[in-house]
Amino acid sequence: MRDSAQPADIPSSRAPARSAHPSPSATRPSPGTTRPAPDKHLGEWLEAQRTFLALYWFDEILHRVSMEPEMERVLKRFLDLLTRMIPGALDHRRSVVDPVWKRAAELYGTLGAQRGLAAGDIVEEFQIVREAVVRVLFQAPPTKYGTPLSLSDALRLNRFIDSGVTHASIGHTDGLFFALFQGNGISTVPTAKLVAEVEEQLESLEVEWAAEN
């Protein structure tokens, strides 16, 4: 893993000047205020890391593969949506986030097939967000800001990311199947029509998740 980001609570003298990422951050509870319920607080804490997670994910993907500017734009939309849903695994939205998360991950896998990625590539690409989450948990843990991360919370978050990896793989397989079934073959550059279809489905998922917030 490249050391391209550091949390905000590490002294600036140790942070690499080249980093373009925002740092993981969290807000300390003010003295005399009532602390939120643990699950809600953990969701809010992870929400504060969302920009870092999305940019870390995007930067790592671009470090591994090259793509056209149009595909970069679509990828940013995907990662923004996916990282917006991750805090839902730890707060009051966890009963509704799973189905949207799984469909978004499948669509991400389908796009990966259209980009010409192998099955292992799409798994590795989706796993990057786990690296980012682990970095946040170790370098800016919620315990420093007034609440513990329980074993059940850690397992829930890990299972949530695992389900994303699994469904991205399913979407990749489905994407390959339909491309071969329709006789289109696999290209490393999706056609404008395919990109438009993916964006239409992505927009529907964005609207659906926004309605839950």
C-alpha positions as protocol buffer text, in pm:
chain_id: "A"
residue {
  index: 1
  type: MET
  ca { x: 0 y: 0 z: 0 }
}
residue {
  index: 2
  type: ARG
  ca { x: 136 y: 342 z: -91 }
}
residue {
  index: 3
  type: ASP
  ca { x: 166 y: 585 z: 197 }
}
residue {
  index: 4
  type: SER
  ca { x: -25 y: 863 z: 20 }
}
residue {
  index: 5
  type: ALA
  ca { x: -233 y: 990 z: 311 }
}
residue {
  index: 6
  type: GLN
  ca { x: -202 y: 1056 z: 682 }
}
residue {
  index: 7
  type: PRO
  ca { x: -466 y: 1127 z: 945 }
}
residue {
  index: 8
  type: ALA
  ca { x: -516 y: 1476 z: 1076 }
}
residue {
  index: 9
  type: ASP
  ca { x: -405 y: 1398 z: 1429 }
}
residue {
  index: 10
  type: ILE
  ca { x: -50 y: 1300 z: 1324 }
}
residue {
  index: 11
  type: PRO
  ca { x: 190 y: 1598 z: 1353 }
}
residue {
  index: 12
  type: SER
  ca { x: 234 y: 1777 z: 1022 }
}
residue {
  index: 13
  type: SER
  ca { x: 609 y: 1720 z: 1027 }
}
residue {
  index: 14
  type: ARG
  ca { x: 543 y: 1350 z: 973 }
}
residue {
  index: 15
  type: ALA
  ca { x: 288 y: 1395 z: 695 }
}
residue {
  index: 16
  type: PRO
  ca { x: 423 y: 1373 z: 338 }
}
residue {
  index: 17
  type: ALA
  ca { x: 408 y: 1705 z: 159 }
}
residue {
  index: 18
  type: ARG
  ca { x: 319 y: 1536 z: -170 }
}
residue {
  index: 19
  type: SER
  ca { x: -15 y: 1404 z: -47 }
}
residue {
  index: 20
  type: ALA
  ca { x: -318 y: 1540 z: -232 }
}
residue {
  index: 21
  type: HIS
  ca { x: -563 y: 1348 z: -14 }
}
residue {
  index: 22
  type: PRO
  ca { x: -765 y: 1503 z: 265 }
}
residue {
  index: 23
  type: SER
  ca { x: -675 y: 1346 z: 596 }
}
residue {
  index: 24
  type: PRO
  ca { x: -902 y: 1120 z: 799 }
}
residue {
  index: 25
  type: SER
  ca { x: -1071 y: 1331 z: 1062 }
}
residue {
  index: 26
  type: ALA
  ca { x: -1324 y: 1319 z: 1340 }
}
residue {
  index: 27
  type: THR
  ca { x: -1480 y: 1567 z: 1576 }
}
residue {
  index: 28
  type: ARG
  ca { x: -1421 y: 1550 z: 1949 }
}
residue {
  index: 29
  type: PRO
  ca { x: -1738 y: 1579 z: 2158 }
}
residue {
  index: 30
  type: SER
  ca { x: -1763 y: 1917 z: 2329 }
}
residue {
  index: 31
  type: PRO
  ca { x: -1732 y: 1918 z: 2709 }
}
residue {
  index: 32
  type: GLY
  ca { x: -2069 y: 1903 z: 2879 }
}
residue {
  index: 33
  type: THR
  ca { x: -2255 y: 1775 z: 2574 }
}
residue {
  index: 34
  type: THR
  ca { x: -2447 y: 1451 z: 2561 }
}
residue {
  index: 35
  type: ARG
  ca { x: -2280 y: 1184 z: 2353 }
}
residue {
  index: 36
  type: PRO
  ca { x: -2483 y: 1029 z: 2071 }
}
residue {
  index: 37
  type: ALA
  ca { x: -2571 y: 660 z: 2088 }
}
residue {
  index: 38
  type: PRO
  ca { x: -2262 y: 449 z: 1996 }
}
residue {
  index: 39
  type: ASP
  ca { x: -2396 y: 316 z: 1663 }
}
residue {
  index: 40
  type: LYS
  ca { x: -2503 y: 660 z: 1548 }
}
residue {
  index: 41
  type: HIS
  ca { x: -2175 y: 813 z: 1665 }
}
residue {
  index: 42
  type: LEU
  ca { x: -1970 y: 553 z: 1477 }
}
residue {
  index: 43
  type: GLY
  ca { x: -2170 y: 619 z: 1162 }
}
residue {
  index: 44
  type: GLU
  ca { x: -2112 y: 992 z: 1198 }
}
residue {
  index: 45
  type: TRP
  ca { x: -1743 y: 935 z: 1268 }
}
residue {
  index: 46
  type: LEU
  ca { x: -1709 y: 726 z: 952 }
}
residue {
  index: 47
  type: GLU
  ca { x: -1913 y: 983 z: 759 }
}
residue {
  index: 48
  type: ALA
  ca { x: -1643 y: 1237 z: 847 }
}
residue {
  index: 49
  type: GLN
  ca { x: -1389 y: 1012 z: 671 }
}
residue {
  index: 50
  type: ARG
  ca { x: -1592 y: 975 z: 350 }
}
residue {
  index: 51
  type: THR
  ca { x: -1402 y: 1227 z: 138 }
}
residue {
  index: 52
  type: PHE
  ca { x: -1073 y: 1068 z: 237 }
}
residue {
  index: 53
  type: LEU
  ca { x: -1203 y: 718 z: 157 }
}
residue {
  index: 54
  type: ALA
  ca { x: -1332 y: 818 z: -187 }
}
residue {
  index: 55
  type: LEU
  ca { x: -1017 y: 1003 z: -291 }
}
residue {
  index: 56
  type: TYR
  ca { x: -788 y: 732 z: -155 }
}
residue {
  index: 57
  type: TRP
  ca { x: -984 y: 471 z: -352 }
}
residue {
  index: 58
  type: PHE
  ca { x: -982 y: 678 z: -670 }
}
residue {
  index: 59
  type: ASP
  ca { x: -611 y: 760 z: -642 }
}
residue {
  index: 60
  type: GLU
  ca { x: -515 y: 395 z: -590 }
}
residue {
  index: 61
  type: ILE
  ca { x: -718 y: 282 z: -894 }
}
residue {
  index: 62
  type: LEU
  ca { x: -556 y: 543 z: -1117 }
}
residue {
  index: 63
  type: HIS
  ca { x: -217 y: 432 z: -986 }
}
residue {
  index: 64
  type: ARG
  ca { x: -290 y: 79 z: -1114 }
}
residue {
  index: 65
  type: VAL
  ca { x: -473 y: 141 z: -1441 }
}
residue {
  index: 66
  type: SER
  ca { x: -515 y: 420 z: -1694 }
}
residue {
  index: 67
  type: MET
  ca { x: -847 y: 528 z: -1838 }
}
residue {
  index: 68
  type: GLU
  ca { x: -1009 y: 796 z: -2046 }
}
residue {
  index: 69
  type: PRO
  ca { x: -1129 y: 1118 z: -1876 }
}
residue {
  index: 70
  type: GLU
  ca { x: -1492 y: 1019 z: -1936 }
}
residue {
  index: 71
  type: MET
  ca { x: -1440 y: 691 z: -1754 }
}
residue {
  index: 72
  type: GLU
  ca { x: -1261 y: 873 z: -1470 }
}
residue {
  index: 73
  type: ARG
  ca { x: -1570 y: 1090 z: -1430 }
}
residue {
  index: 74
  type: VAL
  ca { x: -1801 y: 788 z: -1408 }
}
residue {
  index: 75
  type: LEU
  ca { x: -1563 y: 614 z: -1168 }
}
residue {
  index: 76
  type: LYS
  ca { x: -1565 y: 917 z: -936 }
}
residue {
  index: 77
  type: ARG
  ca { x: -1945 y: 904 z: -927 }
}
residue {
  index: 78
  type: PHE
  ca { x: -1934 y: 536 z: -836 }
}
residue {
  index: 79
  type: LEU
  ca { x: -1682 y: 579 z: -557 }
}
residue {
  index: 80
  type: ASP
  ca { x: -1868 y: 879 z: -419 }
}
residue {
  index: 81
  type: LEU
  ca { x: -2190 y: 677 z: -399 }
}
residue {
  index: 82
  type: LEU
  ca { x: -2025 y: 367 z: -254 }
}
residue {
  index: 83
  type: THR
  ca { x: -1837 y: 558 z: 16 }
}
residue {
  index: 84
  type: ARG
  ca { x: -2154 y: 752 z: 103 }
}
residue {
  index: 85
  type: MET
  ca { x: -2315 y: 420 z: 188 }
}
residue {
  index: 86
  type: ILE
  ca { x: -2037 y: 275 z: 405 }
}
residue {
  index: 87
  type: PRO
  ca { x: -2129 y: 477 z: 719 }
}
residue {
  index: 88
  type: GLY
  ca { x: -2478 y: 329 z: 689 }
}
residue {
  index: 89
  type: ALA
  ca { x: -2333 y: -7 z: 796 }
}
residue {
  index: 90
  type: LEU
  ca { x: -2273 y: 139 z: 1143 }
}
residue {
  index: 91
  type: ASP
  ca { x: -2567 y: 371 z: 1205 }
}
residue {
  index: 92
  type: HIS
  ca { x: -2947 y: 374 z: 1204 }
}
residue {
  index: 93
  type: ARG
  ca { x: -2958 y: 312 z: 825 }
}
residue {
  index: 94
  type: ARG
  ca { x: -2803 y: -33 z: 837 }
}
residue {
  index: 95
  type: SER
  ca { x: -3140 y: -205 z: 783 }
}
residue {
  index: 96
  type: VAL
  ca { x: -3186 y: -30 z: 448 }
}
residue {
  index: 97
  type: VAL
  ca { x: -2832 y: 11 z: 316 }
}
residue {
  index: 98
  type: ASP
  ca { x: -2756 y: -353 z: 225 }
}
residue {
  index: 99
  type: PRO
  ca { x: -2977 y: -393 z: -85 }
}
residue {
  index: 100
  type: VAL
  ca { x: -2868 y: -59 z: -236 }
}
residue {
  index: 101
  type: TRP
  ca { x: -2502 y: -133 z: -158 }
}
residue {
  index: 102
  type: LYS
  ca { x: -2520 y: -475 z: -322 }
}
residue {
  index: 103
  type: ARG
  ca { x: -2685 y: -344 z: -638 }
}
residue {
  index: 104
  type: ALA
  ca { x: -2431 y: -61 z: -663 }
}
residue {
  index: 105
  type: ALA
  ca { x: -2145 y: -309 z: -619 }
}
residue {
  index: 106
  type: GLU
  ca { x: -2290 y: -536 z: -891 }
}
residue {
  index: 107
  type: LEU
  ca { x: -2318 y: -241 z: -1127 }
}
residue {
  index: 108
  type: TYR
  ca { x: -1958 y: -150 z: -1045 }
}
residue {
  index: 109
  type: GLY
  ca { x: -1854 y: -505 z: -1136 }
}
residue {
  index: 110
  type: THR
  ca { x: -2050 y: -487 z: -1461 }
}
residue {
  index: 111
  type: LEU
  ca { x: -1868 y: -166 z: -1551 }
}
residue {
  index: 112
  type: GLY
  ca { x: -1540 y: -340 z: -1466 }
}
residue {
  index: 113
  type: ALA
  ca { x: -1619 y: -614 z: -1720 }
}
residue {
  index: 114
  type: GLN
  ca { x: -1694 y: -345 z: -1978 }
}
residue {
  index: 115
  type: ARG
  ca { x: -1358 y: -185 z: -1898 }
}
residue {
  index: 116
  type: GLY
  ca { x: -1189 y: -514 z: -1981 }
}
residue {
  index: 117
  type: LEU
  ca { x: -1088 y: -603 z: -1625 }
}
residue {
  index: 118
  type: ALA
  ca { x: -1034 y: -966 z: -1528 }
}
residue {
  index: 119
  type: ALA
  ca { x: -1233 y: -1114 z: -1239 }
}
residue {
  index: 120
  type: GLY
  ca { x: -934 y: -1088 z: -1005 }
}
residue {
  index: 121
  type: ASP
  ca { x: -878 y: -728 z: -1107 }
}
residue {
  index: 122
  type: ILE
  ca { x: -1227 y: -618 z: -1009 }
}
residue {
  index: 123
  type: VAL
  ca { x: -1191 y: -792 z: -672 }
}
residue {
  index: 124
  type: GLU
  ca { x: -857 y: -620 z: -605 }
}
residue {
  index: 125
  type: GLU
  ca { x: -997 y: -286 z: -716 }
}
residue {
  index: 126
  type: PHE
  ca { x: -1296 y: -310 z: -484 }
}
residue {
  index: 127
  type: GLN
  ca { x: -1076 y: -426 z: -196 }
}
residue {
  index: 128
  type: ILE
  ca { x: -893 y: -93 z: -200 }
}
residue {
  index: 129
  type: VAL
  ca { x: -1164 y: 65 z: 14 }
}
residue {
  index: 130
  type: ARG
  ca { x: -1090 y: -191 z: 285 }
}
residue {
  index: 131
  type: GLU
  ca { x: -729 y: -64 z: 291 }
}
residue {
  index: 132
  type: ALA
  ca { x: -857 y: 290 z: 337 }
}
residue {
  index: 133
  type: VAL
  ca { x: -1096 y: 191 z: 616 }
}
residue {
  index: 134
  type: VAL
  ca { x: -825 y: -5 z: 798 }
}
residue {
  index: 135
  type: ARG
  ca { x: -592 y: 294 z: 773 }
}
residue {
  index: 136
  type: VAL
  ca { x: -857 y: 519 z: 928 }
}
residue {
  index: 137
  type: LEU
  ca { x: -932 y: 268 z: 1204 }
}
residue {
  index: 138
  type: PHE
  ca { x: -566 y: 243 z: 1305 }
}
residue {
  index: 139
  type: GLN
  ca { x: -453 y: 602 z: 1254 }
}
residue {
  index: 140
  type: ALA
  ca { x: -762 y: 796 z: 1362 }
}
residue {
  index: 141
  type: PRO
  ca { x: -964 y: 544 z: 1565 }
}
residue {
  index: 142
  type: PRO
  ca { x: -1301 y: 648 z: 1709 }
}
residue {
  index: 143
  type: THR
  ca { x: -1173 y: 568 z: 2059 }
}
residue {
  index: 144
  type: LYS
  ca { x: -973 y: 892 z: 2044 }
}
residue {
  index: 145
  type: TYR
  ca { x: -1296 y: 1085 z: 1999 }
}
residue {
  index: 146
  type: GLY
  ca { x: -1510 y: 943 z: 2274 }
}
residue {
  index: 147
  type: THR
  ca { x: -1650 y: 607 z: 2162 }
}
residue {
  index: 148
  type: PRO
  ca { x: -1510 y: 254 z: 2128 }
}
residue {
  index: 149
  type: LEU
  ca { x: -1529 y: 37 z: 1819 }
}
residue {
  index: 150
  type: SER
  ca { x: -1665 y: -295 z: 1944 }
}
residue {
  index: 151
  type: LEU
  ca { x: -1579 y: -631 z: 1795 }
}
residue {
  index: 152
  type: SER
  ca { x: -1935 y: -661 z: 1663 }
}
residue {
  index: 153
  type: ASP
  ca { x: -1901 y: -321 z: 1490 }
}
residue {
  index: 154
  type: ALA
  ca { x: -1569 y: -424 z: 1332 }
}
residue {
  index: 155
  type: LEU
  ca { x: -1715 y: -754 z: 1212 }
}
residue {
  index: 156
  type: ARG
  ca { x: -2024 y: -580 z: 1075 }
}
residue {
  index: 157
  type: LEU
  ca { x: -1812 y: -333 z: 882 }
}
residue {
  index: 158
  type: ASN
  ca { x: -1590 y: -610 z: 748 }
}
residue {
  index: 159
  type: ARG
  ca { x: -1890 y: -819 z: 638 }
}
residue {
  index: 160
  type: PHE
  ca { x: -2038 y: -514 z: 472 }
}
residue {
  index: 161
  type: ILE
  ca { x: -1724 y: -458 z: 262 }
}
residue {
  index: 162
  type: ASP
  ca { x: -1703 y: -832 z: 191 }
}
residue {
  index: 163
  type: SER
  ca { x: -2055 y: -826 z: 50 }
}
residue {
  index: 164
  type: GLY
  ca { x: -1950 y: -542 z: -180 }
}
residue {
  index: 165
  type: VAL
  ca { x: -1654 y: -744 z: -307 }
}
residue {
  index: 166
  type: THR
  ca { x: -1876 y: -1048 z: -363 }
}
residue {
  index: 167
  type: HIS
  ca { x: -2143 y: -858 z: -552 }
}
residue {
  index: 168
  type: ALA
  ca { x: -1886 y: -670 z: -761 }
}
residue {
  index: 169
  type: SER
  ca { x: -1759 y: -1012 z: -869 }
}
residue {
  index: 170
  type: ILE
  ca { x: -2115 y: -1124 z: -947 }
}
residue {
  index: 171
  type: GLY
  ca { x: -2172 y: -811 z: -1154 }
}
residue {
  index: 172
  type: HIS
  ca { x: -1846 y: -869 z: -1339 }
}
residue {
  index: 173
  type: THR
  ca { x: -1950 y: -1225 z: -1427 }
}
residue {
  index: 174
  type: ASP
  ca { x: -2293 y: -1108 z: -1543 }
}
residue {
  index: 175
  type: GLY
  ca { x: -2132 y: -834 z: -1752 }
}
residue {
  index: 176
  type: LEU
  ca { x: -1906 y: -1084 z: -1927 }
}
residue {
  index: 177
  type: PHE
  ca { x: -2194 y: -1324 z: -1986 }
}
residue {
  index: 178
  type: PHE
  ca { x: -2421 y: -1067 z: -2148 }
}
residue {
  index: 179
  type: ALA
  ca { x: -2139 y: -924 z: -2360 }
}
residue {
  index: 180
  type: LEU
  ca { x: -2061 y: -1272 z: -2494 }
}
residue {
  index: 181
  type: PHE
  ca { x: -2430 y: -1365 z: -2525 }
}
residue {
  index: 182
  type: GLN
  ca { x: -2501 y: -1055 z: -2730 }
}
residue {
  index: 183
  type: GLY
  ca { x: -2190 y: -1115 z: -2939 }
}
residue {
  index: 184
  type: ASN
  ca { x: -2040 y: -777 z: -2855 }
}
residue {
  index: 185
  type: GLY
  ca { x: -1711 y: -910 z: -2722 }
}
residue {
  index: 186
  type: ILE
  ca { x: -1511 y: -740 z: -2449 }
}
residue {
  index: 187
  type: SER
  ca { x: -1337 y: -408 z: -2503 }
}
residue {
  index: 188
  type: THR
  ca { x: -1114 y: -212 z: -2269 }
}
residue {
  index: 189
  type: VAL
  ca { x: -1305 y: 104 z: -2366 }
}
residue {
  index: 190
  type: PRO
  ca { x: -1684 y: 85 z: -2312 }
}
residue {
  index: 191
  type: THR
  ca { x: -1899 y: 232 z: -2587 }
}
residue {
  index: 192
  type: ALA
  ca { x: -2085 y: 557 z: -2529 }
}
residue {
  index: 193
  type: LYS
  ca { x: -2411 y: 360 z: -2524 }
}
residue {
  index: 194
  type: LEU
  ca { x: -2287 y: 126 z: -2250 }
}
residue {
  index: 195
  type: VAL
  ca { x: -2157 y: 416 z: -2042 }
}
residue {
  index: 196
  type: ALA
  ca { x: -2493 y: 594 z: -2077 }
}
residue {
  index: 197
  type: GLU
  ca { x: -2677 y: 281 z: -1962 }
}
residue {
  index: 198
  type: VAL
  ca { x: -2450 y: 244 z: -1660 }
}
residue {
  index: 199
  type: GLU
  ca { x: -2491 y: 611 z: -1568 }
}
residue {
  index: 200
  type: GLU
  ca { x: -2869 y: 583 z: -1594 }
}
residue {
  index: 201
  type: GLN
  ca { x: -2867 y: 293 z: -1345 }
}
residue {
  index: 202
  type: LEU
  ca { x: -2613 y: 475 z: -1127 }
}
residue {
  index: 203
  type: GLU
  ca { x: -2836 y: 782 z: -1112 }
}
residue {
  index: 204
  type: SER
  ca { x: -3128 y: 565 z: -1003 }
}
residue {
  index: 205
  type: LEU
  ca { x: -2918 y: 423 z: -718 }
}
residue {
  index: 206
  type: GLU
  ca { x: -2802 y: 772 z: -618 }
}
residue {
  index: 207
  type: VAL
  ca { x: -3162 y: 890 z: -595 }
}
residue {
  index: 208
  type: GLU
  ca { x: -3266 y: 582 z: -400 }
}
residue {
  index: 209
  type: TRP
  ca { x: -2989 y: 624 z: -145 }
}
residue {
  index: 210
  type: ALA
  ca { x: -3046 y: 999 z: -114 }
}
residue {
  index: 211
  type: ALA
  ca { x: -3406 y: 921 z: -18 }
}
residue {
  index: 212
  type: GLU
  ca { x: -3277 y: 723 z: 282 }
}
residue {
  index: 213
  type: ASN
  ca { x: -3083 y: 1019 z: 424 }
}
